[in-house]
Amino acid sequence: MMAAESAQTLERGLRLLRLLADGNRGRTPTELAQELGLSRPVVYRLLTTLQNEGFARRDAQGRVHLGFGVLVMAQAVQPLLRAAALPALRALAEQVGATAHLTVAEGEDGVAIAVVEPSWTDMHLSYREGSRHPLTRGAAGLAILALREETAREQTHPGARPAGDEAEPETAAARPFLVTEGQLQEGARGIAVPLRGLPWLEASVGVVTFGLLDVDAVGPRVAEAARDLAHTLAQ
């Protein structure tokens, strides 16, 4: 009985954390109770535990936000993500002859946490791990923003097919990847695809180069790498 109650408390606490992570706005305990379908006393008990551990905090208006303790956990997760991504990125970089990268969202910025350069090209673009750019610039960030739009659309209209779904006709608007040129650096071209099916992660896989990119040939390879990595991380 005790084990069942502990499991239920843990499940409720995780649901609460996921809700706090959904968007940047805080929520009152009453709003949390309504959205979680729990009583306010239960929510207050959960919040007390989470606040004591640094995973939740209250602002001056009494609204609840994620606590900074979550950042410590996120920093610990990044090396694991990098290790999981390197095989897929290495294969992608060798296949297309361009620098491959995994970019994750931190607020409104994208951070490259794993980068692999091709071994056989005479010239390629060097892209530093830890590079940070606004999500509104570059294919990697725009792919993450597209993922956010898909998530919001799915929450508003469950079952709706996301833009870029492979079942759509293969037109430029329906491609499952984002293409940019010269947004991060003059002459640089990029292709990126969001990692779908991972509610706990906002990220994209992409390639970047100074050379010409055959979008129709490289784009599907980036999409395949993103699907493979998402599948690996979902295990």
Salt bridges, closest charged atoms under 4 A:
GLU11 OE2 - ARG15 NE 3.80
GLU31 OE1 - ARG63 NH2 3.08
GLU35 OE2 - ARG25 NH2 3.91
GLU35 OE2 - ARG27 NE 2.90
ASP59 OD2 - HIS65 NE2 2.80
GLU106 OE1 - ARG132 NH2 2.82
GLU108 OE2 - ARG148 NH1 3.22
ASP109 OD2 - ARG132 NH1 3.50
GLU117 OE1 - HIS124 NE2 2.81
GLU129 OE2 - ARG82 NE 2.99
GLU150 OE2 - ARG196 NH2 2.80
GLU166 OE2 - ARG227 NH1 3.04
GLU168 OE2 - ARG161 NE 3.15
GLU181 OE2 - ARG189 NH2 3.27
GLU202 OE2 - ARG148 NE 2.85
ASP216 OD1 - ARG175 NH2 2.86
